Amino acid sequence: MSEANNPPLVEKTEQPTEVKSEHTEQKTLTDPDATSAKTEEHPPQSEGASAKPEEETETSKKTDSPETSTKPEESDSPEESAQKDASETPSSQDNKEADEQKADHNEKTDAPTKSDEASPEKPKRKRPNYSKKPLPDGIRELKDRHGHVIQQLPIKNGKPNGVAEVYREGALVQTLTYKDGILEGEVVNYDKSGLIAQKLQYVAGKLNGPCEFYKNGEILVKNIFKDGKQNGITTYFDVGGKVRSEALYEDGKLNGGFNFFDKLGHVIRTAHYKNNMLNGETKVFYPNGALMEVSNYIDNKLEGKKVHYFENGLPQQISYFKDGKLTGPPEKFTQKGKPDKTSP
């Protein structure tokens, strides 16, 4: 196939990890020491809780870090799909006929063909580097075998410059901004309905700046990237566009505070992460803002004192942990602050 028929292969833009946004009413918290840190994984599922704890468990549940892959997942880019659609163009048919004629000639002369010889596996096709390979100025247009336009690329000074457009079945699926053959500026991906699915910012071919992910036209996640990695605050939204959680990233990892909010915007949980793991103090709050529970983690494991409070501010249960395991029976209290001798 001639160079004019090859679509530009640009850096893939991945799909974001799906963020759960269908939040339901929070289930009653009945076991303060078995409260799973898995609630840190996503924006809060609910709010509201009761103050009554259950019996202590021997070990605390495993804690997993929240989803850190808000970068889009690897998938076939529209450019690669365009290559597949264009694989049967007239020029490729001409090449096939030439190959058949060559094979007939080889059979008649009994000369061995290249296919008869042992050869190593063919290397994967490399993406063209537009910053080095000059192209004729103008709009470089690629069509599929049915004559439908699947890509338009503006060329200036021999390199892609400006906004390129990618189509699938006649619908716009992607726009990319180039500067001297390198992604520079906004890349927008569209869903099947024509609504924006992703807005990504590139600098010198890498994700840099705010990157937003949408579902049915509504924003779900807003990230900040630097040199291709998450850096700064990542915000998660519910279906109605309200903030449900915020997390701090450094160099692509959770490092810092992770806060969860109810539907009214009240803080219901705060946690701290280091290298994608729970480290430090975690707090849970009642809907009225009163402290419900405070605990400490080291590398995703409960460590030290954990206190569950009544809504009046007095402790209801005190437990101690070592390496994620209870070190003894918990201390229980009544709402008046006296030891609860009635509880087993």
C-alpha positions, 0 to 999 in steps of 0.5 A: 500500500502506498504511503498516502493510504496509510493512516497516521498512527497516534498514541493510543488513548486508553479507556478509563477504569469505570468509576461506580456512581450508582450510590445506594443508601449506606448499610448499617455499620454493626462491626466497627473493628471489621469495618472494611477498608475496601470502602476506600476503593471507590467513591462512597457507596452510601451514608448514614450508620448506626452506632452499635458495634458487633463482636471483635473479629480475630483479624481485620479484613484486607484493605485494597487501594482505590482504583488508580488506573483512571487512565484509559485502558488499552484498546484498538485505536480508531487509527488501527481500525481504519487500517483494517478497513482500508486493507482491501483498497485497490492498491492492495489488490494490485499488490496481490495480483503481482504476488500471484503472477510472481508465484506462477513464474516461480512454479514454472521455473521450479525456483524456490520462493521466499516462503519456502525458506525458513525465516524468523518471525516478522517484526511488528509493524512500527508506527510512522514517525511524522516528525521525521517522515515528510508528507505532502502539504494539504489535507491527507484523507484516508478512505475505506474500501467503500469510499467512506472517509475514515480519517482527515489529517492536515499537513503543513511543512511536511508534518501533521499540524492542526486538528485531525479527525477520525470517523467510523461508519460516518460518525466522528469518533475522535479529534486530535491536535498536532503540532509538527507531527506530535500530539499537542493540545486537546484530544477528544473521544466520542461515544456511539451517540456522539457525546463526549466520552473523554477530553485529554490534554497533551504536551509534547506527546504526553498526557499533561493537564486536566483529563476528563471522563464522561458517561452519557454526557455527564462527567464521572472523573476529572484527573490531573496528569503530568508527563503521562502520570496522575499528579494532583487531585482526582475528583469522582462524581456521581450521576448527578454531577455531585462530588463523591470523593477526592484523592491526591496522587503523586507520580501516578500513585495515591499519596495523601488524603482521600475524602468521601462525601455524602449526597449533601456534600458532608464528609463521611470518611477521611483516609490517608495513603502512601504508595497506594496503601492505607497509611495513617489515620482513618476517620468515619463520621455520622451524617450530622458530622459527629465522629463515629470511628477513628483507627490507624493503618500501616500498609493497609493493616490496622495498627494500634488503637481503634475507637468506635463512638456513640453519636453523643461523642462518648466511646462505645468500643475500644480495640487494639490491633497489631499487624491487622489482628486483634491483640485481645477482647475489646473494651465496651461502654454504655452511652453514659461512659461506664463499662458495659458489663452486659455485653459478652 
